[in-house]
Amino acid sequence: MNDHGSTVDAAETAGTLAATLPDAVRAAVSLPDSTTTVQAIDPMLATTAAGWLKVESSALCGTDLDLYQQGLGHPTVMGHHVIGEIVSLSPVMQWSWDVEVGDRVALEEYLPCGLATCDACSKPDVYRFCPDADLWGGQRRVGMLGIQEGSGLHGGNAEYMELSTRTVLHRLPRDLDSNLAAWTQPFANAVDWVVNIGGATSGSRVAIIGPGYHGVAAVAAARAVGAQEIVVLGRNSRTSRDRLEIAEAMGASIIVNDDPRLTSAALGRHGQGGGFDVIVDTVGLGGPALQTTEHLRKLGRLVLAGLGDTPVAEVNLKTLVRGASGVVGVRGRSPEAVTRSIELLAAGDTGLEHVPSIDVGLEGVDELFRTLLDRTGPSSPHVVVRPSL
């Protein structure tokens, strides 16, 4: 199976799709005014579809909330953590993707150009940095393309989703529990951040700032490699406390701290054995996160997975040099991390099986977004849109 966008010309797939799709597909269309309506969309408006996916689940990510709150540039079928079943595909893409009709797959959000002249796409593991697919660039991504393009069914908040020659997908086991399957992408992020980049191994001490969607996934990643100590720091709010309880049930020690300026001191009081091997900031604290480098063990690493409100901050270089430690920013995940995520989820015992899943149908998307933004919504970080409900 190819793990990156195909370079097949869209014209080669034209007229080869054989699936019988409904005359109208129900989709939750999110609007620039931060509201969402359920609309019936004609899938025959697609002009370059390389296949079709029947959507099983579309898990909600913090990026979705940020984009929604900021105001979308055009009506959009959102949802970029998508799981589903392939119901049709062209013979060319069947060969390119190495999948069959009926296969269950997880999609990545990137829609890279796939051109040989693209520096990112010419390397098999960095297609996510293609300028076309960049979140701050071309924004050619699942769940971000407007409904004015083709069928408009380019996100997971719909019964069916159009696949393009740029789609990046991974086959899933048929028997993988649906709730666990919905964790594929965020857990892959966590595996990359905590293990592949952070360097956590058996016996490591890991600290995670933020008990949200990716924070809980990071607990699972640390647990999967046998970390000796996992500490999660969160705030004293209803949502954060509930999520800290989830992290604690997964085997983590928890810290409640409402003052970001005291983050380093709070971690320092709880680290055993002289500090942490890996500290992962999932919320983007900026300066307060950089201060935690004083609690890294020798050769430790601070992993920054968010920008927050302070993208410019000072770091104590003396601390880094004396500890031979490092600070690294992360974006998305490698294809190898997705493969590992699927393997670990299929094997069971990641701890994610115990995280409550909040499932909503398409009609519930508008209220879901509203309540999450005004902080009256569900506390569980695992919120999943299921179009079949």
ABEGO torsion letter per residue (X at the ends): XBABBBABBAAAABGABABBBBABBBBBBBBAAGBBBBBBBBAAABAABAEBBBBABBBBBAAAAAAAAAEBABBBBBEABBBBBBABBBAAAAAAAGBBBGBBBBBBABBBAGBAABAAAABAAAAAABAAABAABAGBBBGABBAABEAGBABABBABBBBBAABBBBBBBAABBAAAAAAAAAAAAAAAAAAAAAGBBBGBBBBBBEABAAAAAAAAAAAAAGBABBBBBBBBBAAAAAAAAAAAAAGBBBBBBABAAAAAAAAAAABBGGEBABBBBAAGAEAAAAAAAAABBBGBBBBBABAEABABBBBBAAAAAAAGBBBBBBBEBBAAAAAAAAAAAAAEGAGAAABBBBBBBAAAAAAAAAAAAAGABBABABBBBBAAX
